[in-house]
Amino acid sequence: MDEGDSEAAFVDLYRSSLSTVLGFLFVRTGGDRDLSQDLAAETFALAVEQFNAGRSVEVTQAWLCTVARRRLIDHWRRQATASRKRPLVEQMTSMVVDATDSAQVERQAVATAMGALNDDYRLALVLHHLDGYSVREVAEVLGRTEKAAESLIGRAKEAFRQSYERGAR
């Protein structure tokens, strides 16, 4: 594939995949538009590197979503080691403009409960329940044994349940 064809192929991929990648990230960042856009930009920058290296065939929507997920995990890891920013619960609840709709109330309750969890619990729940990772895959991502990951997921579920119930009172 010559340079012009490669560029056209990338533009086509970008146009057809941008909304998918942004939506994928938007859900997983709790609606943080800026973070979603930053991570999408990093994802597509890596896609450009693949195209420039002659590996455009490897770059699919699935590849893009995998890279986006990894960029988000890297972000969470950096955030966990850096000084705490504004609590996630504040970020997520500030997105709810009018909590009169029952679905909005439910989203706010879930966001509040998730925001009350520590980063390890939140990451384990997102990977396992939202992204559909197996316990083994969660263990690999977190650098833990399978048994430790299973235990972490169990503790995270219980912490979420308690946090959610406290918020429902």
Sequence and secondary structure as in RCSB ss.txt:
>XXXX:A:sequence
MDEGDSEAAFVDLYRSSLSTVLGFLFVRTGGDRDLSQDLAAETFALAVEQFNAGRSVEVTQAWLCTVARRRLIDH
WRRQATASRKRPLVEQMTSMVVDATDSAQVERQAVATAMGALNDDYRLALVLHHLDGYSVREVAEVLGRTEKAAE
SLIGRAKEAFRQSYERGAR
>XXXX:A:secstr
  HHHHHHHHHHHHHHHHHHHHHHHHHHTTS HHHHHHHHHHHHHHHHHHHHTT GGG  HHHHHHHHHHHHHHH
HHHHHHS   S HHHHHHTT S TTSHHHHHHHHHHHHHHTS HHHHHHHIIIIIS   HHHHHHHHT  HHHHH
HHHHHHHHHHHHHHHHHH 
